[in-house]
Amino acid sequence: MILLQSGVDLTTIQSWLGHASVNTTHQYVEADLEMKRRALEKCKMTEAELVTYQPTDKVLELLEAL
């Protein structure tokens, strides 16, 4: 994840790890919330403002009950 977050592309990581297929490498890679936030910031949001989700008390109660 550190390589990916630093901007190293997935095929380069594939080569360093010795994977025959980029699909194998992709199994180990999942974008974290910070990467998703940065990607959204790169998009021009003309009609909608980027809002961070804030769960309601009901949602929090449901999750705590699990």
Jmol script that loads the backbone (N, CA, C; Angstrom):
load data "model"
ATOM      1  N   MET A   1       0.829  -1.190   0.000  1.00  0.00           N
ATOM      2  CA  MET A   1       0.000   0.000   0.000  1.00  0.00           C
ATOM      3  C   MET A   1       0.871   1.250   0.000  1.00  0.00           C
ATOM      4  N   ILE A   2       1.999   1.220   0.678  1.00  0.00           N
ATOM      5  CA  ILE A   2       2.855   2.407   0.724  1.00  0.00           C
ATOM      6  C   ILE A   2       3.358   2.752  -0.671  1.00  0.00           C
ATOM      7  N   LEU A   3       3.762   1.742  -1.437  1.00  0.00           N
ATOM      8  CA  LEU A   3       4.207   2.000  -2.807  1.00  0.00           C
ATOM      9  C   LEU A   3       3.081   2.598  -3.638  1.00  0.00           C
ATOM     10  N   LEU A   4       1.909   2.017  -3.548  1.00  0.00           N
ATOM     11  CA  LEU A   4       0.762   2.496  -4.314  1.00  0.00           C
ATOM     12  C   LEU A   4       0.406   3.922  -3.907  1.00  0.00           C
ATOM     13  N   GLN A   5       0.401   4.202  -2.619  1.00  0.00           N
ATOM     14  CA  GLN A   5       0.081   5.543  -2.137  1.00  0.00           C
ATOM     15  C   GLN A   5       1.152   6.556  -2.533  1.00  0.00           C
ATOM     16  N   SER A   6       2.368   6.073  -2.770  1.00  0.00           N
ATOM     17  CA  SER A   6       3.451   6.968  -3.183  1.00  0.00           C
ATOM     18  C   SER A   6       3.417   7.252  -4.674  1.00  0.00           C
ATOM     19  N   GLY A   7       2.495   6.602  -5.380  1.00  0.00           N
ATOM     20  CA  GLY A   7       2.357   6.865  -6.815  1.00  0.00           C
ATOM     21  C   GLY A   7       2.975   5.819  -7.717  1.00  0.00           C
ATOM     22  N   VAL A   8       3.493   4.735  -7.154  1.00  0.00           N
ATOM     23  CA  VAL A   8       4.050   3.661  -7.975  1.00  0.00           C
ATOM     24  C   VAL A   8       2.889   2.899  -8.606  1.00  0.00           C
ATOM     25  N   ASP A   9       2.971   2.691  -9.928  1.00  0.00           N
ATOM     26  CA  ASP A   9       1.856   2.017 -10.593  1.00  0.00           C
ATOM     27  C   ASP A   9       1.862   0.520 -10.302  1.00  0.00           C
ATOM     28  N   LEU A  10       0.695  -0.078 -10.471  1.00  0.00           N
ATOM     29  CA  LEU A  10       0.478  -1.477 -10.093  1.00  0.00           C
ATOM     30  C   LEU A  10       1.358  -2.439 -10.895  1.00  0.00           C
ATOM     31  N   THR A  11       1.625  -2.145 -12.165  1.00  0.00           N
ATOM     32  CA  THR A  11       2.465  -3.055 -12.961  1.00  0.00           C
ATOM     33  C   THR A  11       3.907  -3.046 -12.483  1.00  0.00           C
ATOM     34  N   THR A  12       4.388  -1.914 -11.988  1.00  0.00           N
ATOM     35  CA  THR A  12       5.743  -1.867 -11.420  1.00  0.00           C
ATOM     36  C   THR A  12       5.798  -2.692 -10.144  1.00  0.00           C
ATOM     37  N   ILE A  13       4.792  -2.563  -9.307  1.00  0.00           N
ATOM     38  CA  ILE A  13       4.722  -3.364  -8.081  1.00  0.00           C
ATOM     39  C   ILE A  13       4.653  -4.841  -8.433  1.00  0.00           C
ATOM     40  N   GLN A  14       3.891  -5.174  -9.481  1.00  0.00           N
ATOM     41  CA  GLN A  14       3.796  -6.564  -9.953  1.00  0.00           C
ATOM     42  C   GLN A  14       5.175  -7.106 -10.294  1.00  0.00           C
ATOM     43  N   SER A  15       5.977  -6.312 -11.004  1.00  0.00           N
ATOM     44  CA  SER A  15       7.317  -6.746 -11.391  1.00  0.00           C
ATOM     45  C   SER A  15       8.211  -6.946 -10.174  1.00  0.00           C
ATOM     46  N   TRP A  16       8.156  -6.012  -9.228  1.00  0.00           N
ATOM     47  CA  TRP A  16       8.991  -6.114  -8.038  1.00  0.00           C
ATOM     48  C   TRP A  16       8.642  -7.347  -7.216  1.00  0.00           C
ATOM     49  N   LEU A  17       7.341  -7.693  -7.195  1.00  0.00           N
ATOM     50  CA  LEU A  17       6.920  -8.861  -6.415  1.00  0.00           C
ATOM     51  C   LEU A  17       7.077 -10.173  -7.180  1.00  0.00           C
ATOM     52  N   GLY A  18       7.333 -10.085  -8.489  1.00  0.00           N
ATOM     53  CA  GLY A  18       7.521 -11.287  -9.297  1.00  0.00           C
ATOM     54  C   GLY A  18       6.235 -11.992  -9.655  1.00  0.00           C
ATOM     55  N   HIS A  19       5.121 -11.279  -9.659  1.00  0.00           N
ATOM     56  CA  HIS A  19       3.849 -11.885 -10.024  1.00  0.00           C
ATOM     57  C   HIS A  19       3.747 -12.016 -11.542  1.00  0.00           C
ATOM     58  N   ALA A  20       3.227 -13.147 -12.009  1.00  0.00           N
ATOM     59  CA  ALA A  20       3.069 -13.379 -13.446  1.00  0.00           C
ATOM     60  C   ALA A  20       1.940 -12.528 -14.017  1.00  0.00           C
ATOM     61  N   SER A  21       0.959 -12.202 -13.199  1.00  0.00           N
ATOM     62  CA  SER A  21      -0.198 -11.447 -13.657  1.00  0.00           C
ATOM     63  C   SER A  21      -0.474 -10.291 -12.713  1.00  0.00           C
ATOM     64  N   VAL A  22      -0.886  -9.151 -13.285  1.00  0.00           N
ATOM     65  CA  VAL A  22      -1.245  -8.005 -12.459  1.00  0.00           C
ATOM     66  C   VAL A  22      -2.486  -8.327 -11.627  1.00  0.00           C
ATOM     67  N   ASN A  23      -3.293  -9.295 -12.069  1.00  0.00           N
ATOM     68  CA  ASN A  23      -4.471  -9.706 -11.299  1.00  0.00           C
ATOM     69  C   ASN A  23      -4.064 -10.291  -9.946  1.00  0.00           C
ATOM     70  N   THR A  24      -2.945 -10.990  -9.922  1.00  0.00           N
ATOM     71  CA  THR A  24      -2.442 -11.536  -8.662  1.00  0.00           C
ATOM     72  C   THR A  24      -2.067 -10.403  -7.714  1.00  0.00           C
ATOM     73  N   THR A  25      -1.379  -9.402  -8.242  1.00  0.00           N
ATOM     74  CA  THR A  25      -0.972  -8.253  -7.430  1.00  0.00           C
ATOM     75  C   THR A  25      -2.193  -7.509  -6.924  1.00  0.00           C
ATOM     76  N   HIS A  26      -3.189  -7.379  -7.787  1.00  0.00           N
ATOM     77  CA  HIS A  26      -4.382  -6.620  -7.428  1.00  0.00           C
ATOM     78  C   HIS A  26      -5.117  -7.233  -6.237  1.00  0.00           C
ATOM     79  N   GLN A  27      -4.989  -8.537  -6.041  1.00  0.00           N
ATOM     80  CA  GLN A  27      -5.644  -9.188  -4.905  1.00  0.00           C
ATOM     81  C   GLN A  27      -5.126  -8.638  -3.576  1.00  0.00           C
ATOM     82  N   TYR A  28      -3.903  -8.139  -3.576  1.00  0.00           N
ATOM     83  CA  TYR A  28      -3.297  -7.626  -2.346  1.00  0.00           C
ATOM     84  C   TYR A  28      -3.500  -6.130  -2.167  1.00  0.00           C
ATOM     85  N   VAL A  29      -4.094  -5.501  -3.158  1.00  0.00           N
ATOM     86  CA  VAL A  29      -4.209  -4.044  -3.150  1.00  0.00           C
ATOM     87  C   VAL A  29      -5.661  -3.633  -3.013  1.00  0.00           C
ATOM     88  N   GLU A  30      -5.921  -2.777  -2.053  1.00  0.00           N
ATOM     89  CA  GLU A  30      -7.257  -2.220  -1.902  1.00  0.00           C
ATOM     90  C   GLU A  30      -7.078  -0.769  -1.477  1.00  0.00           C
ATOM     91  N   ALA A  31      -7.701   0.138  -2.199  1.00  0.00           N
ATOM     92  CA  ALA A  31      -7.548   1.557  -1.890  1.00  0.00           C
ATOM     93  C   ALA A  31      -8.114   1.860  -0.513  1.00  0.00           C
ATOM     94  N   ASP A  32      -7.360   2.591   0.276  1.00  0.00           N
ATOM     95  CA  ASP A  32      -7.864   2.980   1.584  1.00  0.00           C
ATOM     96  C   ASP A  32      -8.645   4.292   1.457  1.00  0.00           C
ATOM     97  N   LEU A  33      -9.258   4.728   2.528  1.00  0.00           N
ATOM     98  CA  LEU A  33     -10.101   5.918   2.501  1.00  0.00           C
ATOM     99  C   LEU A  33      -9.327   7.168   2.099  1.00  0.00           C
ATOM    100  N   GLU A  34      -8.082   7.274   2.522  1.00  0.00           N
ATOM    101  CA  GLU A  34      -7.277   8.447   2.169  1.00  0.00           C
ATOM    102  C   GLU A  34      -7.048   8.511   0.659  1.00  0.00           C
ATOM    103  N   MET A  35      -6.760   7.364   0.032  1.00  0.00           N
ATOM    104  CA  MET A  35      -6.570   7.341  -1.420  1.00  0.00           C
ATOM    105  C   MET A  35      -7.859   7.714  -2.138  1.00  0.00           C
ATOM    106  N   LYS A  36      -8.976   7.231  -1.647  1.00  0.00           N
ATOM    107  CA  LYS A  36     -10.262   7.557  -2.264  1.00  0.00           C
ATOM    108  C   LYS A  36     -10.559   9.041  -2.137  1.00  0.00           C
ATOM    109  N   ARG A  37     -10.243   9.630  -0.970  1.00  0.00           N
ATOM    110  CA  ARG A  37     -10.484  11.052  -0.760  1.00  0.00           C
ATOM    111  C   ARG A  37      -9.649  11.888  -1.723  1.00  0.00           C
ATOM    112  N   ARG A  38      -8.364  11.518  -1.874  1.00  0.00           N
ATOM    113  CA  ARG A  38      -7.492  12.265  -2.794  1.00  0.00           C
ATOM    114  C   ARG A  38      -7.970  12.141  -4.231  1.00  0.00           C
ATOM    115  N   ALA A  39      -8.461  10.962  -4.603  1.00  0.00           N
ATOM    116  CA  ALA A  39      -8.969  10.781  -5.964  1.00  0.00           C
ATOM    117  C   ALA A  39     -10.184  11.659  -6.202  1.00  0.00           C
ATOM    118  N   LEU A  40     -11.074  11.747  -5.227  1.00  0.00           N
ATOM    119  CA  LEU A  40     -12.254  12.600  -5.366  1.00  0.00           C
ATOM    120  C   LEU A  40     -11.877  14.070  -5.436  1.00  0.00           C
ATOM    121  N   GLU A  41     -10.831  14.454  -4.713  1.00  0.00           N
ATOM    122  CA  GLU A  41     -10.390  15.844  -4.748  1.00  0.00           C
ATOM    123  C   GLU A  41      -9.869  16.232  -6.127  1.00  0.00           C
ATOM    124  N   LYS A  42      -9.349  15.258  -6.884  1.00  0.00           N
ATOM    125  CA  LYS A  42      -8.840  15.535  -8.223  1.00  0.00           C
ATOM    126  C   LYS A  42      -9.967  15.763  -9.225  1.00  0.00           C
ATOM    127  N   CYS A  43     -11.151  15.280  -8.899  1.00  0.00           N
ATOM    128  CA  CYS A  43     -12.303  15.453  -9.783  1.00  0.00           C
ATOM    129  C   CYS A  43     -12.886  16.845  -9.564  1.00  0.00           C
ATOM    130  N   LYS A  44     -13.317  17.452 -10.641  1.00  0.00           N
ATOM    131  CA  LYS A  44     -13.967  18.752 -10.494  1.00  0.00           C
ATOM    132  C   LYS A  44     -15.417  18.514 -10.123  1.00  0.00           C
ATOM    133  N   MET A  45     -15.790  18.981  -8.971  1.00  0.00           N
ATOM    134  CA  MET A  45     -17.153  18.840  -8.478  1.00  0.00           C
ATOM    135  C   MET A  45     -17.872  20.162  -8.731  1.00  0.00           C
ATOM    136  N   THR A  46     -18.570  20.268  -9.837  1.00  0.00           N
ATOM    137  CA  THR A  46     -19.197  21.541 -10.176  1.00  0.00           C
ATOM    138  C   THR A  46     -20.585  21.682  -9.582  1.00  0.00           C
ATOM    139  N   GLU A  47     -21.339  20.597  -9.510  1.00  0.00           N
ATOM    140  CA  GLU A  47     -22.720  20.690  -9.055  1.00  0.00           C
ATOM    141  C   GLU A  47     -22.919  20.247  -7.619  1.00  0.00           C
ATOM    142  N   ALA A  48     -22.024  19.447  -7.134  1.00  0.00           N
ATOM    143  CA  ALA A  48     -22.205  18.909  -5.785  1.00  0.00           C
ATOM    144  C   ALA A  48     -20.941  19.160  -4.970  1.00  0.00           C
ATOM    145  N   GLU A  49     -21.126  19.345  -3.717  1.00  0.00           N
ATOM    146  CA  GLU A  49     -20.012  19.559  -2.808  1.00  0.00           C
ATOM    147  C   GLU A  49     -19.664  18.232  -2.149  1.00  0.00           C
ATOM    148  N   LEU A  50     -18.383  17.970  -1.983  1.00  0.00           N
ATOM    149  CA  LEU A  50     -17.922  16.750  -1.329  1.00  0.00           C
ATOM    150  C   LEU A  50     -18.237  16.833   0.158  1.00  0.00           C
ATOM    151  N   VAL A  51     -19.013  15.872   0.659  1.00  0.00           N
ATOM    152  CA  VAL A  51     -19.442  15.881   2.052  1.00  0.00           C
ATOM    153  C   VAL A  51     -19.023  14.565   2.697  1.00  0.00           C
ATOM    154  N   THR A  52     -18.433  14.651   3.861  1.00  0.00           N
ATOM    155  CA  THR A  52     -18.073  13.459   4.617  1.00  0.00           C
ATOM    156  C   THR A  52     -19.315  12.916   5.315  1.00  0.00           C
ATOM    157  N   TYR A  53     -19.542  11.609   5.185  1.00  0.00           N
ATOM    158  CA  TYR A  53     -20.720  10.975   5.774  1.00  0.00           C
ATOM    159  C   TYR A  53     -20.654  11.022   7.291  1.00  0.00           C
ATOM    160  N   GLN A  54     -21.739  11.448   7.899  1.00  0.00           N
ATOM    161  CA  GLN A  54     -21.875  11.461   9.350  1.00  0.00           C
ATOM    162  C   GLN A  54     -23.078  10.593   9.718  1.00  0.00           C
ATOM    163  N   PRO A  55     -22.842   9.424  10.314  1.00  0.00           N
ATOM    164  CA  PRO A  55     -23.955   8.548  10.641  1.00  0.00           C
ATOM    165  C   PRO A  55     -24.879   9.152  11.691  1.00  0.00           C
ATOM    166  N   THR A  56     -26.134   8.809  11.576  1.00  0.00           N
ATOM    167  CA  THR A  56     -27.118   9.278  12.557  1.00  0.00           C
ATOM    168  C   THR A  56     -26.988   8.456  13.841  1.00  0.00           C
ATOM    169  N   ASP A  57     -27.628   8.932  14.893  1.00  0.00           N
ATOM    170  CA  ASP A  57     -27.603   8.188  16.157  1.00  0.00           C
ATOM    171  C   ASP A  57     -28.207   6.802  15.992  1.00  0.00           C
ATOM    172  N   LYS A  58     -29.237   6.686  15.150  1.00  0.00           N
ATOM    173  CA  LYS A  58     -29.873   5.375  14.930  1.00  0.00           C
ATOM    174  C   LYS A  58     -28.879   4.398  14.298  1.00  0.00           C
ATOM    175  N   VAL A  59     -28.112   4.872  13.341  1.00  0.00           N
ATOM    176  CA  VAL A  59     -27.127   4.002  12.697  1.00  0.00           C
ATOM    177  C   VAL A  59     -26.078   3.581  13.697  1.00  0.00           C
ATOM    178  N   LEU A  60     -25.586   4.506  14.488  1.00  0.00           N
ATOM    179  CA  LEU A  60     -24.588   4.196  15.504  1.00  0.00           C
ATOM    180  C   LEU A  60     -25.123   3.196  16.532  1.00  0.00           C
ATOM    181  N   GLU A  61     -26.380   3.376  16.942  1.00  0.00           N
ATOM    182  CA  GLU A  61     -26.997   2.431  17.878  1.00  0.00           C
ATOM    183  C   GLU A  61     -27.076   1.036  17.278  1.00  0.00           C
ATOM    184  N   LEU A  62     -27.450   0.973  15.999  1.00  0.00           N
ATOM    185  CA  LEU A  62     -27.541  -0.325  15.320  1.00  0.00           C
ATOM    186  C   LEU A  62     -26.179  -0.998  15.289  1.00  0.00           C
ATOM    187  N   LEU A  63     -25.131  -0.241  14.919  1.00  0.00           N
ATOM    188  CA  LEU A  63     -23.795  -0.812  14.852  1.00  0.00           C
ATOM    189  C   LEU A  63     -23.292  -1.247  16.221  1.00  0.00           C
ATOM    190  N   GLU A  64     -23.591  -0.484  17.239  1.00  0.00           N
ATOM    191  CA  GLU A  64     -23.159  -0.873  18.588  1.00  0.00           C
ATOM    192  C   GLU A  64     -23.881  -2.130  19.071  1.00  0.00           C
ATOM    193  N   ALA A  65     -25.087  -2.364  18.564  1.00  0.00           N
ATOM    194  CA  ALA A  65     -25.858  -3.528  18.988  1.00  0.00           C
ATOM    195  C   ALA A  65     -25.369  -4.820  18.319  1.00  0.00           C
ATOM    196  N   LEU A  66     -24.568  -4.686  17.268  1.00  0.00           N
ATOM    197  CA  LEU A  66     -24.092  -5.883  16.552  1.00  0.00           C
ATOM    198  C   LEU A  66     -23.103  -6.677  17.326  1.00  0.00           C
TER     199      LEU A  66
END
end "model"
wireframe off; spacefill off
backbone 0.3
color backbone group
